[in-house]
Amino acid sequence: MASTLSFTKGHGTGNDFVLFSDPDGLQPLEPAQIAALCDRHFGIGADGVIRAVRSANVDAGAAALAEDPDAEWFMDYHNADGSVAEMCGNGIRVFLHFLLETGLVTLAPGDRLPIGTRAGVRQVGFDALGYAVDLGRWTLDERETLVRVKGLPVARPGIGIDVGNPHIVVAVADAAELDGAELEYIPQLDPEPPHGANVELVVPGDPLFADGVANIRMRVHERGSGETLSCGTGTAAAALAFRFWAGDAAPNDWRVEVPGGVLGVSMLEEPDGEHVVLAGPATLVYSGSITLA
């Protein structure tokens, strides 16, 4: 039986999403419906779908409320192929912008809103670049993963960074290699992580360090979505990896250029350990309705 979905299209530095409001949790979508919505030829076109649902009305929200009873809203995020994703750094900024613009929440300057995700509760608020999200603590896996990318002459070693979802970050030789990589094809990982991973290719900016800020360029293949113009958690992972490679002299403030724009990444010491914060713009493009099969 067909139904109608009211939606809004939004993006963060070109990483685009179909968002819809379902506060009571009455309209979960099937993976095939999500894939159809994200199809760029026959659907709306997007890198993923975000459902705004109250944490109390979705099974995955129970853990968020246990972590923070104020996490009223849950970001139910799925990749373009319909698969579930733990977190999305660009998506959560666009999600907050959507909640604010549709009147579902209010937020005073300087305040932050706790939002439930499958990676845990994340605090999001306003920033000079648009919105900033505290991605929380992160982990490094120094074990080498061999990454084969179509268009690169040889396989490259990568390191694992987890910022709520898994990433493998690879340094390539130069800008020509970065630009020549064919990331529409799925990179081959050896060993293959049990749940897959996003793959980031990075090169230093010119200059790498200026005025206490480090600059890098990045492209990404997102697990379940393909190459995207930007990946928020991926920029954080790329900055963390580059800081690890650069050593103790590296700064904690990073500017990451992606095909869709520029994002800021900062590392901050908190009582429970180091957190990584992602900042950047969020834009709502248009709203409409579509019939779902």
Stockholm file with secondary structure:
# STOCKHOLM 1.0

chainA/1-293         MASTLSFTKGHGTGNDFVLFSDPDGLQPLEPAQIAALCDRHFGIGADGVIRAVRSANVDAGAAALAEDPDAEWFMDYHNADGSVAEMCGNGIRVFLHFLLETGLVTLAPGDRLPIGTRAGVRQVGFDALGYAVDLGRWTLDERETLVRVKGLPVARPGIGIDVGNPHIVVAVADAAELDGAELEYIPQLDPEPPHGANVELVVPGDPLFADGVANIRMRVHERGSGETLSCGTGTAAAALAFRFWAGDAAPNDWRVEVPGGVLGVSMLEEPDGEHVVLAGPATLVYSGSITLA
#=GR chainA/1-293 SS CCEEEEEEEEEETTEEEEEEECTTSCCCCCHHHHHHHHCTTTSCCCSEEEEEEEGGGSTTHHHHHHHCTTCCEEEEEEETTSCBCSCCHHHHHHHHHHHHHTTSCCCCTTCEEEEEETTEEEEEEEETTEEEEEEEECEEEEEEEEEECTTSSSCEEEEEEESSSEEEEEECSSHHHHHHCCTTSCCEEESCCTTCCEEEEEEEEEEEEETTEEEEEEEEEETTTEEESCCHHHHHHHHHHHHHHHCTTCCSEEEEEETTEEEEEEEEEETTEEEEEEEECCEEEEEEEEEEC
#=GC SS_cons         CCEEEEEEEEEETTEEEEEEECTTSCCCCCHHHHHHHHCTTTSCCCSEEEEEEEGGGSTTHHHHHHHCTTCCEEEEEEETTSCBCSCCHHHHHHHHHHHHHTTSCCCCTTCEEEEEETTEEEEEEEETTEEEEEEEECEEEEEEEEEECTTSSSCEEEEEEESSSEEEEEECSSHHHHHHCCTTSCCEEESCCTTCCEEEEEEEEEEEEETTEEEEEEEEEETTTEEESCCHHHHHHHHHHHHHHHCTTCCSEEEEEETTEEEEEEEEEETTEEEEEEEECCEEEEEEEEEEC
//
